[in-house]
Amino acid sequence: MRVKTALSAVVLTAAVTMTACTTESPAPATGGGGAAPTEHTDDISVGVQPDPAAVALLPAAVKAKGTLVAAEDLTSPPTTFMASDNKTPIGFNPDIARLIAAKLGLKLEIKNVKFDVIIPGLQGNRYDLTVSTMGTSAERLKVLDMIDYLTNGSTVATAHGNPKHLSMDSLCGATLGVQSGTTQELKWLPKLNQENCVSKGKDPIKAVALPSVSDALTQVASRRIDGVFYDATSLNWAKAKQPNAFDVLQPVLNPLPVAIALNLDSPLTPAVQAALQSVIDSPKYAEALSRWGFDGLGVKTAARSKPQPK
């Protein structure tokens, strides 16, 4: 593990691998309600017909191949994870990837890879796209085409009972786990640390970088760290699954759009954007939101992403 308490200068490729997750400067979220967690292993795209307008935008090489390759880090329920059979990718993000592929008349192949190697994989043309709840930082937009598809935010999960009596505006001195490569690690926790703690002469927040959210939650449950700072959707899922193990703090910070990503200037981007809009306009989008407890977090337009606020 690695402890980080400030945002260091990094080369561009390292900077843009900051995660999927989400979010940006503090603002309370609305919506994001939570149904009881259930493993939805059925293919939501069954019966979905290709959208002719989106198909017409496909590059000839992709159409001939007949397959869309999506990179996913299957460690973050309920957005992106593996079913209990340990072979079926499930969650909101695989649902959206399947629906996009169906709208394009393509088969979907999901590659399970660590989040911090997804962007290099897109740049190396190993994957066509990723649906990974990825925050739209200015650094990422220099090397990626990004398309909004969901709203998300960040919060902190503590051990049940909140033994350190943490709140979202009193995290100074706490030890918080973050997933390596995420915007929480590289942007939002350093920002909170500087604005709420360091600039006021308080003890800094100590960030412990871990390979996955599951690792961080395990350390929270065993009281090795005080909390985990991550996507609100995933932490609310963890609490719903184990209500006697975790508490989730409110309010949610930085509710902003997150995006599907492709390599910069990918010839596939127009087709994916059109297919995503077709998904959003269909009942299947609301179904996907609802069945993972994301009511109120949808978007109406598959817009090309703008940089999130600094």
C-alpha positions as CSV (number, residue, x, y, z in Angstrom):
1,M,0.0,0.0,0.0
2,R,1.0,3.6,-0.5
3,V,0.1,6.7,1.6
4,K,-0.6,9.9,-0.4
5,T,-1.7,13.2,1.2
6,A,-1.2,15.6,-1.7
7,L,-1.7,15.6,-5.4
8,S,1.7,15.2,-6.9
9,A,2.9,16.1,-10.4
10,V,2.6,13.2,-12.7
11,V,3.1,12.5,-16.3
12,L,0.0,12.8,-18.5
13,T,-0.6,9.0,-18.9
14,A,-0.5,8.5,-15.1
15,A,-2.7,11.5,-14.5
16,V,-5.4,10.4,-16.8
17,T,-5.7,6.9,-15.3
18,M,-7.3,8.4,-12.3
19,T,-10.4,6.5,-12.0
20,A,-13.6,5.8,-13.1
21,C,-15.2,6.9,-10.3
22,T,-16.4,10.1,-10.5
23,T,-16.7,13.1,-9.0
24,E,-15.7,16.7,-8.4
25,S,-15.9,19.6,-6.1
26,P,-18.1,19.4,-3.0
27,A,-21.8,19.7,-3.6
28,P,-24.5,17.5,-2.1
29,A,-26.3,15.1,-4.4
30,T,-29.9,14.4,-4.8
31,G,-31.4,11.1,-6.0
32,G,-29.4,7.9,-6.2
33,G,-31.8,5.9,-4.2
34,G,-31.2,2.3,-3.2
35,A,-33.2,-0.8,-3.8
36,A,-32.2,-3.9,-2.0
37,P,-29.2,-5.4,-3.8
38,T,-29.8,-8.2,-6.2
39,E,-27.6,-10.0,-8.6
40,H,-29.2,-9.4,-12.0
41,T,-27.4,-12.0,-14.2
42,D,-29.9,-11.9,-17.1
43,D,-28.8,-10.2,-20.3
44,I,-30.7,-6.9,-20.4
45,S,-30.0,-6.6,-24.2
46,V,-32.1,-9.7,-25.2
47,G,-34.6,-8.5,-27.8
48,V,-33.0,-5.2,-28.4
49,Q,-32.8,-4.5,-32.2
50,P,-30.0,-2.6,-33.9
51,D,-30.5,1.1,-34.5
52,P,-30.0,1.6,-38.2
53,A,-28.7,5.2,-37.8
54,A,-26.1,4.1,-35.3
55,V,-25.1,1.0,-37.4
56,A,-24.6,3.3,-40.4
57,L,-21.8,5.1,-38.5
58,L,-19.8,2.0,-37.8
59,P,-16.3,1.9,-39.3
60,A,-16.1,-0.9,-41.9
61,A,-13.4,-2.7,-40.0
62,V,-15.5,-2.9,-36.8
63,K,-18.6,-4.0,-38.8
64,A,-16.6,-6.7,-40.4
65,K,-15.2,-7.9,-37.1
66,G,-18.7,-8.0,-35.6
67,T,-17.4,-7.6,-32.0
68,L,-17.2,-4.7,-29.6
69,V,-14.4,-5.2,-27.0
70,A,-15.1,-3.4,-23.7
71,A,-12.5,-3.2,-20.9
72,E,-13.9,-3.4,-17.3
73,D,-12.5,-3.7,-13.9
74,L,-15.0,-6.2,-12.4
75,T,-14.3,-5.3,-8.7
76,S,-16.8,-2.5,-8.0
77,P,-20.4,-3.5,-7.3
78,P,-23.0,-2.4,-8.2
79,T,-21.5,-0.7,-11.3
80,T,-19.0,-3.3,-12.5
81,F,-18.5,-6.7,-10.9
82,M,-18.6,-10.5,-11.3
83,A,-21.6,-12.6,-10.4
84,S,-21.4,-15.2,-7.7
85,D,-20.8,-17.8,-10.5
86,N,-17.4,-16.0,-10.9
87,K,-17.8,-15.9,-14.6
88,T,-20.6,-13.5,-15.5
89,P,-19.9,-9.8,-15.6
90,I,-22.8,-7.9,-14.1
91,G,-23.7,-4.4,-12.9
92,F,-24.9,-1.2,-14.4
93,N,-21.8,-0.8,-16.6
94,P,-21.9,-4.2,-18.3
95,D,-25.7,-3.6,-18.8
96,I,-24.9,-0.4,-20.7
97,A,-22.1,-2.0,-22.7
98,R,-24.4,-4.8,-23.7
99,L,-27.1,-2.4,-24.8
100,I,-24.7,-0.3,-26.8
101,A,-23.4,-3.4,-28.6
102,A,-27.0,-4.5,-29.3
103,K,-27.9,-1.1,-30.8
104,L,-24.8,-1.5,-33.0
105,G,-25.7,-5.0,-34.1
106,L,-22.4,-6.3,-32.6
107,K,-21.4,-9.0,-30.1
108,L,-19.9,-7.8,-26.9
109,E,-16.7,-9.1,-25.4
110,I,-15.8,-7.9,-21.9
111,K,-12.2,-8.0,-20.8
112,N,-11.6,-7.9,-17.1
113,V,-8.6,-5.7,-16.4
114,K,-7.4,-3.4,-13.6
115,F,-8.8,0.1,-13.8
116,D,-5.4,1.8,-14.0
117,V,-4.4,-0.1,-17.2
118,I,-7.6,0.6,-19.1
119,I,-6.6,3.9,-20.6
120,P,-3.2,2.6,-21.8
121,G,-5.1,-0.3,-23.3
122,L,-7.5,2.0,-25.1
123,Q,-4.5,4.0,-26.4
124,G,-2.9,0.8,-27.6
125,N,-6.1,-0.3,-29.4
126,R,-6.4,-3.4,-27.2
127,Y,-10.0,-2.4,-26.3
128,D,-12.6,-0.5,-28.2
129,L,-14.1,1.3,-25.2
130,T,-14.7,1.2,-21.5
131,V,-17.9,1.8,-19.5
132,S,-16.3,2.3,-16.1
133,T,-18.0,5.2,-14.3
134,M,-15.0,7.3,-15.4
135,G,-14.7,11.0,-14.3
136,T,-14.1,13.5,-17.1
137,S,-10.9,15.2,-16.1
138,A,-9.2,17.7,-18.4
139,E,-6.2,15.3,-18.4
140,R,-8.3,12.4,-19.6
141,L,-9.9,14.5,-22.3
142,K,-6.5,15.2,-23.8
143,V,-6.2,11.5,-24.7
144,L,-9.7,10.1,-24.7
145,D,-13.1,10.6,-26.4
146,M,-15.6,10.7,-23.6
147,I,-19.4,10.5,-23.7
148,D,-21.7,11.2,-20.6
149,Y,-23.9,8.3,-19.5
150,L,-24.5,8.6,-15.7
151,T,-24.2,10.9,-12.8
152,N,-22.2,9.9,-9.7
153,G,-20.5,11.3,-6.6
154,S,-18.1,10.4,-3.8
155,T,-18.6,9.7,-0.1
156,V,-17.0,7.9,2.8
157,A,-17.9,4.5,4.3
158,T,-16.9,3.8,7.9
159,A,-17.2,0.8,10.1
160,H,-20.8,0.3,11.5
161,G,-21.5,2.8,14.2
162,N,-18.9,5.3,12.8
163,P,-16.5,4.7,15.7
164,K,-14.3,7.7,14.9
165,H,-17.4,9.9,14.6
166,L,-16.4,11.1,11.1
167,S,-18.5,13.5,9.0
168,M,-17.9,14.7,5.5
169,D,-16.8,18.1,6.8
170,S,-14.6,16.6,9.6
171,L,-12.2,14.1,8.0
172,C,-9.0,15.7,9.1
173,G,-6.6,13.3,10.8
174,A,-8.5,10.3,9.5
175,T,-6.9,7.4,7.6
176,L,-9.0,6.7,4.5
177,G,-8.6,4.0,1.9
178,V,-8.8,4.9,-1.8
179,Q,-8.6,2.7,-4.9
180,S,-5.4,3.2,-6.8
181,G,-5.8,5.4,-9.9
182,T,-9.2,6.9,-9.0
183,T,-10.2,10.5,-9.0
184,Q,-10.8,10.1,-5.3
185,E,-7.1,9.2,-4.8
186,L,-5.6,11.7,-7.3
187,K,-8.0,14.7,-7.1
188,W,-10.8,14.9,-4.6
189,L,-9.1,13.6,-1.4
190,P,-6.1,15.9,-2.0
191,K,-8.5,18.8,-2.6
192,L,-10.5,18.1,0.6
193,N,-7.2,17.7,2.5
194,Q,-5.9,21.0,1.3
195,E,-9.1,23.0,1.7
196,N,-10.4,21.5,4.9
197,C,-7.3,20.5,6.8
198,V,-3.9,21.7,5.7
199,S,-4.9,25.3,5.0
200,K,-6.5,25.5,8.4
201,G,-3.6,24.0,10.3
202,K,-5.4,20.7,11.1
203,D,-4.0,17.2,10.9
204,P,-4.0,16.0,7.3
205,I,-6.1,13.2,6.0
206,K,-4.0,10.1,5.4
207,A,-4.7,8.4,2.1
208,V,-4.0,4.6,1.8
209,A,-4.0,3.5,-1.8
210,L,-5.3,0.0,-2.3
211,P,-5.8,-2.2,-5.4
212,S,-9.6,-2.4,-5.1
213,V,-12.6,-1.1,-3.2
214,S,-13.1,-4.6,-1.8
215,D,-9.6,-4.4,-0.2
216,A,-10.4,-1.0,1.3
217,L,-13.7,-2.2,2.7
218,T,-12.0,-5.2,4.2
219,Q,-9.6,-2.9,6.0
220,V,-12.5,-0.7,7.2
221,A,-14.3,-3.7,8.6
222,S,-11.2,-4.8,10.5
223,R,-10.5,-1.3,11.7
224,R,-7.1,-1.0,10.1
225,I,-8.3,2.2,8.4
226,D,-11.0,4.6,9.5
227,G,-13.0,4.7,6.2
228,V,-12.9,4.4,2.4
229,F,-13.5,7.3,0.0
230,Y,-15.1,6.1,-3.2
231,D,-18.2,6.2,-5.4
232,A,-21.4,6.7,-3.5
233,T,-23.2,4.1,-5.7
234,S,-20.7,1.4,-4.7
235,L,-20.5,2.3,-1.0
236,N,-24.3,2.4,-0.7
237,W,-24.4,-1.1,-2.3
238,A,-21.8,-2.4,0.3
239,K,-23.9,-1.0,3.1
240,A,-27.1,-2.6,1.7
241,K,-25.3,-5.9,1.4
242,Q,-23.8,-5.7,4.9
243,P,-25.8,-3.2,7.0
244,N,-24.2,-4.3,10.2
245,A,-20.7,-3.8,8.8
246,F,-20.7,-0.3,7.3
247,D,-22.2,3.2,7.6
248,V,-22.1,5.6,4.7
249,L,-21.7,9.3,5.4
250,Q,-23.8,12.1,3.9
251,P,-24.0,14.3,1.9
252,V,-22.6,12.9,-1.3
253,L,-19.9,15.1,-2.7
254,N,-19.5,16.2,-6.3
255,P,-22.4,14.7,-8.2
256,L,-21.3,15.1,-11.8
257,P,-21.6,13.2,-15.1
258,V,-19.3,10.2,-15.7
259,A,-18.4,8.9,-19.1
260,I,-17.9,6.1,-21.5
261,A,-14.4,6.4,-23.0
262,L,-12.7,5.5,-26.3
263,N,-9.3,6.4,-27.6
264,L,-8.9,10.0,-28.7
265,D,-10.4,10.6,-32.2
266,S,-11.5,7.0,-32.4
267,P,-13.4,6.3,-35.7
268,L,-15.9,4.3,-33.5
269,T,-16.9,7.3,-31.3
270,P,-19.8,8.6,-33.5
271,A,-21.4,5.2,-33.7
272,V,-21.0,4.6,-29.9
273,Q,-22.5,8.1,-29.2
274,A,-25.4,7.4,-31.4
275,A,-26.0,4.0,-30.0
276,L,-25.8,5.3,-26.4
277,Q,-28.4,8.0,-27.2
278,S,-30.6,5.3,-28.7
279,V,-30.2,3.4,-25.4
280,I,-31.0,6.5,-23.3
281,D,-34.2,7.1,-25.3
282,S,-35.4,3.5,-24.8
283,P,-37.1,1.9,-21.8
284,K,-34.0,-0.2,-21.3
285,Y,-32.0,2.7,-19.9
286,A,-34.6,3.3,-17.1
287,E,-34.7,-0.4,-16.5
288,A,-30.9,-0.6,-16.1
289,L,-30.9,2.4,-13.7
290,S,-33.8,1.0,-11.6
291,R,-32.5,-2.5,-11.2
292,W,-29.2,-1.3,-9.8
293,G,-30.7,1.3,-7.5
294,F,-29.6,4.3,-9.6
295,D,-33.0,6.0,-10.0
296,G,-32.4,9.8,-10.4
297,L,-28.8,9.4,-11.6
298,G,-29.5,9.1,-15.3
299,V,-28.7,11.6,-18.1
300,K,-31.0,12.6,-20.9
301,T,-28.3,13.3,-23.6
302,A,-25.3,11.2,-24.6
303,A,-23.2,14.4,-24.8
304,R,-19.5,14.7,-25.5
305,S,-18.0,15.3,-22.1
306,K,-16.6,18.5,-20.7
307,P,-13.9,18.7,-18.1
308,Q,-15.2,18.5,-14.6
309,P,-14.5,21.5,-12.3
310,K,-11.2,21.8,-10.7
